[in-house]
């Protein structure tokens, strides 16, 4: 719980986070601990995917979306731009995403996993992954040099929903 405290000397107020016993809590440290506990239990997977994998046989495959950390955003121009300038901006973005996705795509291909889709406009890959190889997929990060999350993907009808989810993540 956050409370506002007034300093009587300076007449300035401060927000302070308290636990149930009224002790001051370091929220940054609490969030870091919560994040570490999540990673310990679920790894890079969302909870729904983790739970689904627990019920699967090793040779069953699961459709996943792999969201890599975003590339640096291109600043929006302050003026109207020509079609050529817009096309050039998209080319830069496509190239940046392709470079970020390449190490992961290479690893997926090396493991003979079915790549369903690799986005040109977001750092996003959809693939069919055997349950027994999900741990390998989680460890691909060291090859891609980026952080990422792995989501359950229930097929093409979910694609639009997931893309929206990823865009706000």
C-alpha positions in Angstrom: 0.0 0.0 0.0 1.3 3.5 -0.8 0.8 6.4 1.6 1.5 10.0 1.3 3.7 11.4 4.1 4.1 15.1 4.8 7.5 16.4 5.9 6.6 19.2 8.4 9.9 21.0 8.0 9.9 21.3 4.2 6.1 20.9 3.8 6.8 18.5 0.9 4.9 15.2 0.6 6.4 11.9 -0.4 4.8 8.6 -1.5 6.0 5.7 0.7 5.2 2.0 0.2 4.2 0.0 3.3 3.6 -3.7 3.9 0.7 -5.1 6.0 2.7 -4.4 9.3 3.3 -0.8 8.4 7.0 -1.3 7.5 8.5 0.7 4.6 9.0 -1.5 1.6 11.4 -1.0 -1.3 9.0 -1.6 -4.3 11.8 -1.9 -6.8 13.4 -4.7 -4.8 10.0 -6.3 -4.3 9.3 -6.2 -8.1 12.8 -7.6 -8.8 12.2 -10.5 -6.4 8.7 -11.2 -7.9 10.3 -11.2 -11.4 13.0 -13.6 -10.3 10.5 -15.9 -8.7 8.4 -15.9 -11.9 11.5 -16.7 -14.0 12.4 -19.5 -11.6 9.0 -21.1 -12.0 8.0 -20.3 -15.6 11.3 -19.4 -17.4 10.5 -17.3 -20.4 7.1 -18.8 -20.9 3.8 -17.2 -20.1 1.8 -19.0 -17.4 -0.8 -20.5 -19.8 1.9 -22.0 -22.0 3.8 -23.4 -19.0 0.6 -25.1 -17.7 -0.2 -26.4 -21.2 3.3 -28.0 -21.5 2.8 -29.8 -18.2 -0.1 -31.7 -19.7 1.6 -32.5 -23.0 3.5 -35.6 -24.1 7.2 -35.0 -25.0 6.5 -35.5 -28.8 3.4 -33.3 -28.9 3.9 -29.9 -30.5 2.7 -26.6 -29.3 2.2 -23.4 -31.4 4.1 -20.5 -29.8 4.8 -16.9 -30.5 8.3 -15.7 -29.6 8.5 -12.0 -28.9 12.1 -10.7 -28.9 12.9 -7.4 -27.2 12.0 -4.5 -29.5 14.6 -2.9 -31.7 15.1 0.8 -31.3 12.2 2.8 -32.6 12.7 5.0 -35.6 11.7 8.6 -34.5 8.6 9.8 -36.2 9.3 12.6 -38.6 8.1 16.1 -37.6 7.0 16.8 -41.2 5.2 15.0 -44.0 7.4 12.6 -45.7 7.5 11.3 -49.3 6.6 7.7 -50.2 10.3 7.1 -50.9 11.3 8.3 -47.4 8.5 6.2 -45.9 9.7 3.2 -47.9 13.3 3.7 -46.8 12.1 3.9 -43.1 10.3 0.6 -43.5 13.3 -1.0 -45.1 15.5 0.0 -42.1 12.9 -1.4 -39.7 12.6 -4.7 -41.7 16.4 -5.0 -41.8 16.6 -4.4 -38.0 14.0 -7.0 -37.3 15.5 -9.5 -39.7 18.9 -9.1 -38.0 17.3 -9.6 -34.5 15.3 -12.7 -35.6 18.1 -14.4 -37.6 19.9 -16.1 -34.8 16.6 -17.5 -33.4 15.4 -18.5 -36.8 18.7 -20.3 -37.5 18.4 -22.2 -34.2 14.8 -23.2 -34.9 15.7 -24.4 -38.4 18.7 -26.3 -37.0 16.4 -28.2 -34.7 14.0 -28.8 -37.6 11.2 -26.8 -36.0 8.4 -25.6 -38.2 8.6 -21.8 -38.5 5.1 -20.5 -39.2 5.8 -16.8 -39.5 8.5 -14.3 -38.9 7.3 -10.7 -38.8 9.0 -8.0 -40.9 7.5 -5.2 -38.7 7.9 -6.5 -35.2 10.5 -8.8 -33.5 8.1 -11.7 -33.5 8.3 -15.3 -34.6 5.5 -18.0 -34.7 6.7 -21.6 -34.6 5.6 -25.2 -33.9 7.8 -26.5 -31.1 7.9 -30.1 -29.7 7.2 -30.0 -26.0 10.5 -31.8 -25.3 12.5 -29.0 -27.0 10.8 -26.0 -25.3 13.7 -25.7 -22.8 16.1 -25.5 -25.8 14.0 -22.7 -27.3 14.1 -20.8 -24.0 17.9 -21.0 -24.1 18.2 -19.5 -27.6 18.5 -16.1 -26.0 22.3 -16.4 -25.6 22.5 -16.6 -29.4 20.2 -13.7 -30.2 21.5 -11.3 -27.6 18.1 -10.1 -26.7 15.5 -10.7 -24.0 12.2 -12.3 -25.0 9.0 -14.1 -23.9 7.3 -17.2 -25.3 3.5 -17.2 -25.7 1.0 -19.9 -26.4 -0.5 -19.4 -29.8 -3.7 -21.2 -30.7 -3.6 -20.8 -34.4 -4.2 -18.2 -37.1 -7.4 -16.9 -35.5 -5.4 -15.8 -32.5 -2.8 -14.0 -34.5 -4.4 -10.6 -34.5 -5.1 -10.8 -30.8 -1.6 -11.9 -30.0 0.0 -9.2 -32.1 -2.0 -6.6 -30.2 -0.8 -8.2 -27.0 2.8 -8.2 -28.1 2.6 -4.5 -29.2 1.7 -3.3 -25.7 4.0 -5.7 -23.8 
